[in-house]
Structure formats: structure tokens, C-alpha cells
């Protein structure tokens, strides 16, 4: 398993896409950010060299389906394409052509772990995995994805990933279902998101789906929660009040949550 060969193949794959497009550029930078976060989590957990390499490989390939989604629809919205399922399809189910996965990793020993980890990396809830090593890697990619998305939410233009401005977002209301979910410390169903603030809240709710204490340590060290929340000017009074409570509860959760991995 040679990550650097896989990286070269990944860059070759990207030649079919417009890397000057803001959304595609965002996803390329994000991919390598997730690789970095996966390696950091693996190091903090003191995983073996093989598991560390495997975590990086999964990170490199986890969003490979996004590029075709953006090429066809210019959108990240889940109702345009299931990018995780499409990624699995082009990597592993590309008949009658050779499966694309062999371009990145010649041996098939890790195929099932890679397949399941990519397939489930964006699921609302992680379940249905009985193999301990597969579950480990499915959790790592989900955490690493969320950690780099913290960077995205701080560095990239909101118009690129939300199609709205910070001002428009902060002026909007929070839908009752979304407000209730975040205050119950739950992730937000895509179908419940209506307003720009609903989408913004859904990104913050991801913190309640973190799997490892090591990941929460990174969130605390980088001060991600208050930084992300402060990016939006909350001019809607009710929204501002809810966000104050959301920030307090998220910071407390990051401080004391997850002595060990989630069951």
C-alpha cells in the first residue's frame, strides 16, 4: 500500500475536472485536509503503520464521487447525487472495465474496509458494521471529514459551500425541528433543513457525532467551536439567543465528551 503512488493516481483522475472551479478546488483541498486529519487521529491513537496508511488511503478516496456530482450538478446537496454511493460504484463496481480502486492500491486485501468506510462516511448515523477493524476505519474517516470541514467553514466563502452569504444566514430563523434537534445534542436530518441557519446549525451539530476523544481534543486545541460560531453575524434576535446556548453546550460537550470511542 503506497500512498504516494495513490496520490499520483488521484491527481491524474482529477485531470477530467475543472480544478479552477471554486467548488471542485474546495473538495481537492478538503481531500488532502482529511488525509492530514486521518493521520493525526491515527498518530494520537497510536495505530500501527499499516492502519495509519489505510486511514490515509480511505481519506484520499472518500470523496471521489463528489467531483462527478459537481461536474453534473454544481451542487453539494444530497438530493442531487449520493456521492458516497457513487464513489463506491466507480471504485469497485465499474464493470465491464477494471475497477478504479486497482489504480490506487494493487492488492485487494483491504477492499472491504475501504468500500464500507467510503460508503458510510456521510451516513446520518453509523451502524451495521460488525467487524472491529472496519468499524475503526469507518469512525476515523467520519471524524477526519468533520475535522477538516471545520477548516472549510472558517476559510472558504460561504457562497461556495452554502450558496448564501454570512449576512443572509445570520438574518434567517432556525426552524423548530432543527432547533429542537441541536438542543437535544443530535445531528440534523437533511430533510429538516429549510433556512440558511438550518444548514449552518447542521454543520455545528456534527460535533455531537464525533467518535473519538482524540478528535474532540483537536477540536478543543484549535478552538473550532467558538471560531465557527463567530463567523456569522446573528442579526435575527431569536437566532442569536439560540446560538448563545448552542455555543455553551457544544463547548461543554467538547470538554467532557467521549472518554473512549462511541459504542
Backbone bond lengths (Angstrom), bond angles and torsions (degrees), N, CA, C in turn:
res aa  C-N    CA-C-N  psi(-1)  N-CA   C-N-CA  omega(-1)  CA-C   N-CA-C  phi
1 X - - - 1.466 - - 1.528 108.42 -
2 X 1.315 115.84 105.03 1.462 122.30 -175.30 1.532 109.22 -111.50
3 X 1.322 116.65 105.27 1.459 120.55 -175.89 1.527 111.74 -63.61
4 X 1.319 116.97 -37.02 1.464 119.14 -174.91 1.525 111.65 -70.59
5 X 1.337 117.27 -34.55 1.462 120.14 172.74 1.529 109.96 -64.79
6 X 1.332 115.81 -42.88 1.467 120.52 178.76 1.529 110.87 -62.07
7 X 1.316 116.87 -38.81 1.470 121.15 178.80 1.530 110.82 -62.83
8 X 1.332 116.52 -41.06 1.467 120.72 177.02 1.526 110.81 -62.04
9 X 1.329 116.10 -43.56 1.463 120.63 178.81 1.527 111.41 -64.81
10 X 1.321 116.33 -37.01 1.464 120.86 178.25 1.527 110.38 -63.72
11 X 1.321 116.29 -44.12 1.464 119.81 178.79 1.528 111.22 -64.71
12 X 1.335 116.98 -33.94 1.467 120.26 174.84 1.529 110.85 -65.51
13 X 1.327 116.06 -40.31 1.467 120.91 178.79 1.529 110.76 -60.27
14 X 1.320 116.61 -37.12 1.464 121.22 -176.23 1.526 113.39 -70.82
15 X 1.328 117.77 -11.56 1.467 120.51 -178.98 1.527 112.34 -63.88
16 X 1.328 116.78 -19.11 1.467 120.48 178.64 1.528 112.65 -82.09
17 X 1.333 116.68 -0.19 1.465 120.46 -175.27 1.525 110.77 -124.18
18 X 1.320 115.79 155.75 1.461 122.26 -177.37 1.527 109.85 -81.87
19 X 1.314 115.76 96.62 1.463 120.18 -176.13 1.524 113.02 -73.38
20 X 1.344 117.04 -3.89 1.467 120.28 175.16 1.532 111.30 -89.83
21 X 1.320 116.73 -12.29 1.463 121.25 174.87 1.529 108.86 -66.75
22 X 1.327 117.24 130.13 1.469 120.88 -174.73 1.522 112.46 -57.51
23 X 1.324 117.22 -40.26 1.461 120.05 -176.71 1.526 111.55 -71.98
24 X 1.318 116.49 -38.24 1.465 119.48 177.02 1.526 110.25 -68.98
25 X 1.326 116.18 -41.97 1.469 119.51 176.40 1.522 110.76 -59.02
26 X 1.334 116.36 -43.15 1.462 120.71 177.99 1.522 110.58 -55.63
27 X 1.340 116.74 -43.56 1.462 120.22 -176.35 1.522 112.81 -73.82
28 X 1.324 117.33 -29.12 1.465 119.33 174.97 1.524 109.75 -67.44
29 X 1.329 116.12 -49.03 1.467 120.41 178.19 1.524 109.86 -60.86
30 X 1.327 116.03 -41.08 1.467 120.92 178.95 1.524 111.14 -60.75
31 X 1.326 117.11 -43.11 1.465 120.31 -179.43 1.519 110.88 -55.51
32 X 1.321 116.81 -48.93 1.464 119.48 -178.78 1.528 111.74 -72.63
33 X 1.318 116.62 -26.45 1.461 119.27 172.42 1.516 111.69 -65.50
34 X 1.329 116.74 -40.08 1.466 121.13 178.44 1.527 110.40 -67.97
35 X 1.331 117.22 -36.05 1.471 120.30 174.13 1.528 109.67 -58.04
36 X 1.324 116.32 -47.07 1.469 121.19 179.79 1.522 111.32 -61.20
37 X 1.324 116.85 -45.60 1.464 120.23 -178.52 1.530 110.99 -66.78
38 X 1.329 117.55 -37.27 1.465 120.81 177.94 1.521 110.46 -62.55
39 X 1.327 116.32 -43.03 1.462 120.59 178.80 1.525 110.79 -64.52
40 X 1.328 116.61 -38.01 1.471 120.99 179.34 1.527 110.81 -65.70
41 X 1.324 116.68 -46.07 1.468 120.24 178.10 1.524 110.25 -60.63
42 X 1.335 116.81 -46.02 1.468 121.16 -179.46 1.522 111.19 -60.33
43 X 1.337 116.90 -41.08 1.464 120.76 179.41 1.524 111.08 -65.68
44 X 1.319 116.72 -43.05 1.464 120.58 179.57 1.525 111.43 -65.42
45 X 1.334 116.70 -31.55 1.460 121.23 178.94 1.529 112.20 -86.56
46 X 1.351 115.41 -3.00 1.466 121.81 179.62 1.532 111.58 57.39
47 X 1.317 116.24 45.61 1.456 121.09 177.74 1.525 110.35 -75.64
48 X 1.326 115.73 162.39 1.462 121.46 179.31 1.525 110.52 -66.29
49 X 1.329 115.72 164.13 1.463 120.33 177.54 1.524 110.65 -60.67
50 X 1.342 116.41 -39.00 1.462 119.77 -179.78 1.525 111.30 -65.22
51 X 1.326 117.42 -44.76 1.463 119.66 179.77 1.527 111.57 -68.26
52 X 1.326 116.67 -33.10 1.465 119.55 176.06 1.523 110.80 -65.00
53 X 1.334 116.75 -44.61 1.468 120.74 177.64 1.523 111.19 -63.45
54 X 1.324 116.21 -39.76 1.464 120.50 179.47 1.528 110.76 -65.29
55 X 1.328 116.71 -41.24 1.470 120.58 178.17 1.528 110.62 -61.45
56 X 1.327 117.11 -40.68 1.470 121.03 178.69 1.528 111.18 -67.29
57 X 1.342 116.49 -38.00 1.465 120.36 179.25 1.528 110.65 -64.65
58 X 1.327 116.34 -44.79 1.468 120.47 177.73 1.529 110.10 -60.88
59 X 1.324 116.29 -41.70 1.466 120.30 179.08 1.527 111.47 -62.11
60 X 1.332 116.57 -41.64 1.463 120.63 -179.79 1.528 111.46 -59.98
61 X 1.334 116.09 -35.48 1.466 120.96 -172.55 1.525 114.18 -102.19
62 X 1.324 117.91 -5.10 1.468 119.57 -167.54 1.535 113.22 -62.88
63 X 1.325 117.39 -31.87 1.472 120.87 -176.63 1.527 112.50 -110.82
64 X 1.320 117.06 22.87 1.467 119.09 -175.72 1.533 111.47 -61.66
65 X 1.331 116.76 -25.84 1.461 120.22 177.49 1.517 114.00 -74.15
66 X 1.333 117.25 -17.14 1.467 121.28 -178.45 1.529 112.15 -63.62
67 X 1.326 116.52 -35.00 1.457 119.23 -171.80 1.523 111.61 -66.76
68 X 1.337 116.35 -38.79 1.458 119.16 176.48 1.528 110.39 -70.77
69 X 1.341 117.07 -35.74 1.464 120.60 176.07 1.530 110.38 -58.93
70 X 1.328 116.19 -45.22 1.461 120.12 -179.22 1.523 111.59 -70.05
71 X 1.329 116.81 -36.63 1.468 120.56 178.41 1.527 111.03 -63.57
72 X 1.337 116.25 -40.47 1.459 120.36 -176.76 1.524 113.45 -83.28
73 X 1.346 116.12 -38.73 1.471 119.63 -169.50 1.531 114.42 -120.48
74 X 1.348 117.12 -12.68 1.467 120.91 -176.81 1.525 110.86 51.90
75 X 1.327 116.05 42.17 1.469 120.61 -175.73 1.521 110.05 -152.40
76 X 1.351 114.91 146.59 1.460 120.96 173.12 1.531 111.92 -93.29
77 X 1.319 117.96 -5.38 1.463 120.83 -172.18 1.526 111.12 -62.95
78 X 1.343 116.88 135.61 1.469 120.37 -175.45 1.517 114.54 -64.91
79 X 1.342 117.58 -21.70 1.466 118.22 -179.36 1.532 112.58 -78.27
80 X 1.345 117.63 -6.71 1.465 119.68 175.50 1.526 111.49 -85.21
81 X 1.332 117.18 -36.77 1.460 121.65 179.68 1.525 109.33 -166.69
82 X 1.331 117.14 141.58 1.465 121.79 170.25 1.526 106.61 -82.90
83 X 1.335 115.96 93.08 1.470 119.37 -171.44 1.517 112.64 -66.60
84 X 1.329 117.49 -30.13 1.467 119.98 178.68 1.526 110.51 -67.80
85 X 1.328 116.30 -46.43 1.469 120.55 178.84 1.527 110.78 -63.96
86 X 1.328 116.73 -39.00 1.463 119.61 178.95 1.528 110.71 -66.59
87 X 1.325 116.86 -38.85 1.458 120.50 177.14 1.515 111.83 -60.16
88 X 1.331 116.68 -43.74 1.465 121.27 177.19 1.522 110.23 -62.54
89 X 1.314 116.34 -40.90 1.469 120.55 -178.73 1.525 111.49 -61.02
90 X 1.323 117.56 -49.38 1.465 118.35 -176.61 1.527 112.06 -72.95
91 X 1.327 117.35 -26.36 1.461 119.94 178.87 1.525 112.38 -78.42
92 X 1.346 116.84 -41.09 1.466 120.65 -168.50 1.528 115.12 -119.69
93 X 1.314 118.76 -18.66 1.472 120.76 -173.24 1.522 110.54 -127.67
94 X 1.320 115.28 52.28 1.463 120.78 -171.40 1.529 112.54 -100.89
95 X 1.336 117.27 26.31 1.472 121.52 -179.03 1.533 109.98 -56.91
96 X 1.332 117.25 144.76 1.471 128.16 5.40 1.521 113.76 -86.99
97 X 1.329 118.27 6.27 1.456 120.90 -178.83 1.527 110.21 -83.89
98 X 1.330 115.94 164.71 1.463 119.83 175.53 1.524 109.25 -63.27
99 X 1.321 115.98 137.58 1.456 119.72 179.30 1.528 110.21 -61.48
100 X 1.323 115.67 135.32 1.461 121.82 -174.88 1.527 112.51 -61.82
101 X 1.317 117.57 -26.68 1.464 120.93 -177.98 1.521 111.87 -55.96
102 X 1.356 117.09 -32.04 1.468 120.76 -177.88 1.527 111.94 -68.11
103 X 1.327 117.96 -18.87 1.467 120.34 173.86 1.519 111.20 -69.49
104 X 1.321 116.03 -27.60 1.460 120.84 -174.49 1.523 113.17 -97.94
105 X 1.311 116.49 -35.30 1.459 120.95 -177.36 1.529 108.43 -145.81
106 X 1.338 117.56 114.31 1.470 120.33 -172.53 1.518 114.16 -68.25
107 X 1.333 117.47 -34.02 1.456 119.72 -178.04 1.530 110.94 -84.22
108 X 1.332 115.24 149.36 1.468 120.33 -177.38 1.530 112.80 -98.38
109 X 1.331 117.16 3.86 1.471 121.70 -174.35 1.525 113.10 -56.34
110 X 1.328 116.63 -32.65 1.466 120.61 -172.63 1.529 112.69 -105.66
111 X 1.329 116.63 9.10 1.467 119.92 -173.50 1.524 113.32 -55.92
112 X 1.332 116.82 -44.46 1.464 119.00 -174.99 1.527 111.47 -68.01
113 X 1.326 116.53 -38.99 1.468 119.93 177.70 1.527 110.06 -64.05
114 X 1.327 116.80 -45.24 1.464 120.92 -179.70 1.525 110.59 -64.44
115 X 1.331 115.82 -45.93 1.465 120.50 -178.45 1.534 111.48 -58.59
116 X 1.316 116.51 -51.07 1.466 120.58 -176.50 1.527 110.88 -67.26
117 X 1.321 117.01 -41.39 1.470 120.32 -178.91 1.523 111.52 -62.20
118 X 1.334 116.88 -41.58 1.468 119.99 178.06 1.527 110.43 -70.59
119 X 1.324 116.59 -43.56 1.471 120.58 -178.06 1.520 111.86 -58.90
120 X 1.338 116.98 -35.35 1.462 120.86 -173.23 1.526 113.79 -103.90
121 X 1.328 117.66 5.10 1.466 117.85 -172.17 1.524 113.13 -67.87
122 X 1.327 117.41 -23.81 1.470 119.27 -179.58 1.523 112.88 -114.39
123 X 1.334 117.20 11.15 1.468 120.19 177.24 1.524 110.27 -61.35
124 X 1.324 115.79 148.93 1.465 120.04 178.18 1.528 110.58 -58.73
125 X 1.324 116.13 -41.21 1.457 121.49 179.64 1.517 108.76 -137.01
126 X 1.330 116.75 138.51 1.462 121.02 -179.91 1.520 109.78 -87.61
127 X 1.325 116.00 114.65 1.462 119.61 175.90 1.526 109.29 -153.45
128 X 1.331 115.62 175.15 1.455 120.90 175.74 1.514 115.24 81.32
129 X 1.336 118.30 15.35 1.467 121.36 178.29 1.525 108.66 -113.71
130 X 1.326 117.16 118.69 1.465 121.03 -178.06 1.527 112.71 -98.96
131 X 1.325 117.54 -26.85 1.466 120.98 -178.78 1.527 110.32 -75.95
132 X 1.332 117.04 127.29 1.467 121.67 -172.72 1.530 112.39 -63.68
133 X 1.325 117.44 -41.41 1.469 119.26 -177.90 1.529 111.10 -70.24
134 X 1.304 116.29 -38.83 1.466 119.70 176.65 1.523 110.44 -63.57
135 X 1.325 116.55 -42.37 1.466 120.64 178.95 1.523 110.77 -62.73
136 X 1.325 116.84 -40.86 1.465 120.88 177.10 1.524 110.66 -55.69
137 X 1.322 116.39 -49.06 1.468 119.42 -176.46 1.526 112.28 -73.08
138 X 1.316 117.16 -31.96 1.465 119.71 175.18 1.528 110.45 -64.27
139 X 1.324 116.83 -36.58 1.467 120.83 178.00 1.525 111.36 -72.05
140 X 1.335 116.56 -40.44 1.466 119.66 -179.95 1.525 110.92 -60.76
141 X 1.334 117.39 -47.52 1.468 118.88 -177.06 1.528 111.03 -66.22
142 X 1.313 117.78 -35.68 1.465 119.51 178.39 1.528 110.85 -66.08
143 X 1.329 117.33 -41.69 1.462 120.30 178.40 1.527 111.17 -67.97
144 X 1.333 116.76 -45.87 1.465 120.38 -178.30 1.525 111.10 -62.53
145 X 1.318 116.33 -38.68 1.466 121.87 177.10 1.526 110.07 -59.66
146 X 1.318 116.45 -46.42 1.468 120.57 179.97 1.528 111.23 -66.04
147 X 1.330 116.99 -39.09 1.463 119.70 -178.68 1.527 111.29 -64.01
148 X 1.329 117.49 -44.38 1.465 116.80 178.62 1.519 111.37 -71.96
149 X 1.312 117.26 -27.99 1.464 118.73 175.18 1.526 111.62 -64.30
150 X 1.321 117.19 -23.93 1.467 119.46 172.24 1.526 109.70 -62.46
151 X 1.327 115.99 -44.60 1.467 120.02 176.99 1.532 110.78 -61.37
152 X 1.335 116.36 -43.37 1.469 120.75 179.00 1.524 110.32 -57.52
153 X 1.320 116.33 -45.32 1.468 120.01 -176.68 1.523 112.03 -66.47
154 X 1.324 116.74 -22.48 1.462 120.32 179.36 1.523 113.20 -92.22
155 X 1.331 117.50 -32.56 1.463 120.82 -170.28 1.526 114.48 -101.95
156 X 1.315 117.64 -35.35 1.463 119.91 -173.29 1.529 111.55 -88.04
157 X 1.313 115.57 155.99 1.458 121.24 178.10 1.526 109.71 -65.22
158 X 1.320 116.54 135.22 1.463 119.62 177.34 1.521 111.01 -59.67
159 X 1.322 115.87 -33.63 1.464 119.84 -179.80 1.529 111.53 -61.13
160 X 1.350 116.95 -25.61 1.463 120.55 -178.83 1.518 111.73 -75.51
161 X 1.345 116.85 -44.01 1.469 117.93 -175.62 1.526 114.01 -105.56
162 X 1.349 117.63 -8.87 1.463 120.11 178.75 1.520 113.82 -123.52
163 X 1.328 116.62 -11.72 1.470 121.47 -177.68 1.523 112.50 59.16
164 X 1.320 116.06 30.95 1.462 121.16 176.03 1.524 108.04 -155.27
165 X 1.330 117.41 163.22 1.462 120.97 -178.03 1.522 111.29 -90.85
166 X 1.331 115.76 166.87 1.461 120.89 176.67 1.526 110.46 -61.88
167 X 1.322 115.97 -39.38 1.466 120.56 -178.61 1.530 111.61 -65.80
168 X 1.325 116.19 -44.46 1.468 120.17 178.30 1.526 110.72 -64.19
169 X 1.322 115.84 -37.90 1.465 119.93 179.88 1.522 110.60 -64.41
170 X 1.331 117.22 -50.56 1.457 121.31 -176.79 1.513 114.39 -67.79
171 X 1.325 117.13 -19.93 1.467 120.97 178.14 1.519 112.30 -84.58
172 X 1.324 116.99 -11.35 1.466 120.04 -175.76 1.526 111.50 -87.92
173 X 1.313 114.86 163.79 1.466 121.57 179.31 1.525 110.29 -88.04
174 X 1.327 115.42 165.02 1.463 122.18 172.63 1.519 107.25 -102.59
175 X 1.317 116.88 125.57 1.466 120.39 -179.79 1.527 110.43 -64.35
176 X 1.341 117.76 146.27 1.474 120.76 -177.56 1.526 114.12 -53.65
177 X 1.334 118.17 -43.60 1.470 120.31 -179.15 1.527 111.37 -62.49
178 X 1.319 115.86 -40.27 1.463 120.70 -179.47 1.520 110.43 -69.33
179 X 1.323 116.39 -43.70 1.469 120.52 177.25 1.522 110.46 -58.78
180 X 1.318 117.24 -46.34 1.462 120.61 -178.18 1.525 111.24 -64.23
181 X 1.326 117.28 -39.47 1.467 120.67 -178.92 1.524 111.63 -65.27
182 X 1.334 117.67 -47.04 1.464 119.83 -178.03 1.526 110.86 -66.27
183 X 1.334 117.18 -34.02 1.467 119.80 179.67 1.526 111.93 -77.87
184 X 1.337 116.75 -15.00 1.469 120.84 170.23 1.526 110.99 -90.73
185 X 1.311 116.46 4.93 1.470 123.22 -178.88 1.524 111.11 62.25
186 X 1.330 115.46 45.69 1.461 122.19 -179.69 1.525 110.23 -121.51
187 X 1.323 115.39 153.82 1.466 120.10 173.31 1.530 109.92 -70.20
188 X 1.318 115.24 163.30 1.462 121.60 -173.64 1.525 110.07 -102.71
189 X 1.318 116.28 128.20 1.459 120.30 174.78 1.530 109.77 -67.13
190 X 1.325 116.32 136.32 1.468 119.93 179.35 1.522 111.49 -55.63
191 X 1.321 115.92 -37.91 1.468 120.50 -177.30 1.526 112.83 -69.31
192 X 1.336 117.86 -16.17 1.466 121.36 179.07 1.529 112.49 -86.42
193 X 1.325 117.49 -12.21 1.466 120.68 -175.83 1.529 110.59 -81.43
194 X 1.326 115.36 123.44 1.465 121.18 -178.07 1.528 110.62 -122.73
195 X 1.312 117.33 -50.65 1.464 122.36 -174.94 1.531 110.76 -95.93
196 X 1.339 117.42 164.53 1.472 119.27 174.81 1.532 112.60 -56.18
197 X 1.332 117.39 -37.91 1.465 119.59 178.50 1.528 111.69 -66.26
198 X 1.313 117.39 -31.21 1.468 119.72 176.08 1.524 110.21 -60.04
199 X 1.328 115.78 -42.69 1.467 119.88 178.84 1.525 110.55 -65.78
200 X 1.330 116.48 -42.57 1.469 120.31 -179.98 1.528 110.65 -63.42
201 X 1.312 116.80 -44.01 1.466 121.50 177.11 1.525 110.58 -60.02
202 X 1.326 117.09 -39.00 1.468 119.85 -177.63 1.520 111.19 -62.33
203 X 1.334 117.74 -33.30 1.460 120.36 177.89 1.528 110.89 -68.85
204 X 1.310 117.08 -35.83 1.465 121.00 177.99 1.525 111.75 -72.63
205 X 1.318 116.35 -34.12 1.468 120.37 -179.58 1.522 112.13 -64.84
206 X 1.344 116.86 -19.90 1.465 119.97 177.50 1.528 111.86 -56.15
207 X 1.318 116.91 -28.93 1.464 119.53 -178.35 1.529 111.78 -60.26
208 X 1.323 117.19 -27.92 1.464 119.91 178.90 1.528 112.36 -77.01
209 X 1.328 117.00 -5.43 1.459 121.32 179.05 1.531 112.01 -107.56
210 X 1.325 117.42 12.70 1.468 121.23 177.60 1.531 109.11 -68.78
211 X 1.329 115.87 142.04 1.464 121.39 -173.43 1.520 115.22 -98.11
212 X 1.330 118.00 -27.36 1.460 120.44 -171.75 1.525 111.82 -125.24
213 X 1.324 115.11 143.76 1.454 120.90 174.65 1.529 110.08 -58.78
214 X 1.329 116.12 -36.86 1.465 120.61 179.16 1.530 111.48 -57.67
215 X 1.313 116.46 -36.31 1.468 120.59 178.99 1.526 110.92 -70.81
216 X 1.324 116.40 -40.53 1.466 119.60 176.67 1.526 110.94 -64.57
217 X 1.340 116.88 -33.17 1.465 119.87 176.14 1.529 110.48 -60.50
218 X 1.330 116.53 -42.71 1.471 120.48 178.43 1.530 110.16 -62.75
219 X 1.324 116.31 -43.08 1.468 121.04 179.26 1.526 110.56 -59.81
220 X 1.324 116.58 -42.85 1.467 120.41 178.11 1.524 111.49 -67.40
221 X 1.323 116.46 -46.13 1.465 120.75 -177.71 1.528 111.72 -60.39
222 X 1.318 116.64 -37.81 1.468 121.32 -178.74 1.527 112.90 -86.66
223 X 1.335 116.16 -4.13 1.470 120.72 179.11 1.528 111.51 56.93
224 X 1.342 115.52 37.34 1.458 120.52 -172.40 1.530 113.42 -64.18
225 X 1.319 117.48 -39.86 1.467 119.10 -172.31 1.531 112.26 -62.09
226 X 1.336 119.15 -56.83 1.476 117.58 179.48 1.522 113.43 -65.22
227 X 1.339 117.45 -31.93 1.468 119.76 179.51 1.524 111.39 -65.40
228 X 1.332 116.18 -45.86 1.466 119.57 -179.21 1.523 110.52 -65.81
229 X 1.325 116.40 -45.24 1.464 119.93 -179.00 1.529 110.97 -61.68
230 X 1.331 117.13 -36.56 1.469 121.07 -177.38 1.524 112.88 -73.30
231 X 1.321 117.61 -9.31 1.470 118.84 -177.32 1.531 112.17 -70.48
232 X 1.308 117.70 -23.20 1.464 121.78 -176.26 1.530 110.05 -104.17
233 X 1.348 118.21 131.51 1.470 120.32 172.45 1.540 108.86 -83.42
234 X 1.321 116.72 108.68 1.470 120.59 -174.68 1.523 109.28 -85.67
235 X 1.319 115.96 90.37 1.462 120.78 -177.74 1.524 112.51 -87.76
236 X 1.314 117.25 -14.99 1.466 120.83 173.66 1.531 107.35 -78.63
237 X 1.333 119.20 118.32 1.470 121.34 -173.71 1.532 113.84 -57.80
238 X 1.321 117.58 -43.39 1.461 119.77 -179.65 1.528 110.96 -66.89
239 X 1.309 115.93 -39.62 1.466 120.67 177.04 1.523 110.38 -61.98
240 X 1.325 116.45 -43.98 1.464 121.21 -179.66 1.525 111.03 -60.03
241 X 1.315 116.77 -40.65 1.466 121.16 -179.79 1.524 111.17 -66.21
242 X 1.317 116.72 -43.94 1.470 120.29 178.65 1.527 110.28 -63.80
243 X 1.328 117.03 -41.33 1.459 120.30 -177.10 1.523 112.44 -65.90
244 X 1.310 116.57 -30.72 1.465 119.59 176.06 1.524 109.96 -62.57
245 X 1.315 116.69 -44.60 1.465 120.85 178.85 1.527 110.82 -68.54
246 X 1.313 116.96 -41.31 1.471 121.31 179.13 1.525 110.20 -57.97
247 X 1.325 116.55 -45.43 1.466 120.16 -179.39 1.525 111.34 -62.31
248 X 1.313 117.23 -46.09 1.466 120.71 -179.42 1.527 111.19 -59.80
249 X 1.324 116.62 -44.26 1.461 120.28 -175.81 1.527 111.81 -73.37
250 X 1.327 117.30 -35.43 1.461 119.91 177.33 1.526 111.45 -67.44
251 X 1.309 117.10 -42.41 1.464 120.60 179.08 1.522 110.36 -61.95
252 X 1.323 116.60 -41.22 1.466 120.26 178.62 1.524 110.72 -66.29
253 X 1.324 117.13 -39.76 1.466 120.18 178.98 1.526 110.87 -64.13
254 X 1.327 116.55 -43.07 1.467 119.88 179.41 1.522 111.13 -63.49
255 X 1.316 116.53 -29.69 1.467 120.50 -178.31 1.520 112.15 -74.75
256 X 1.338 117.04 -40.31 1.468 118.94 -171.12 1.527 114.00 -114.75
257 X 1.320 117.93 -7.82 1.463 120.06 -172.30 1.512 114.09 -73.84
258 X 1.345 115.66 153.32 1.457 123.92 168.83 1.525 114.62 56.65
259 X 1.303 115.73 81.73 1.458 119.89 170.86 1.523 109.06 -63.56
260 X 1.338 115.94 -36.95 1.465 122.25 175.52 1.511 107.71 -139.63
261 X 1.320 117.27 -171.55 1.462 120.49 -177.16 1.509 111.18 -65.74
262 X 1.340 115.55 154.13 1.454 121.29 177.06 1.516 109.74 -64.50
263 X 1.359 118.19 149.30 1.461 119.43 177.74 1.516 110.65 -67.29
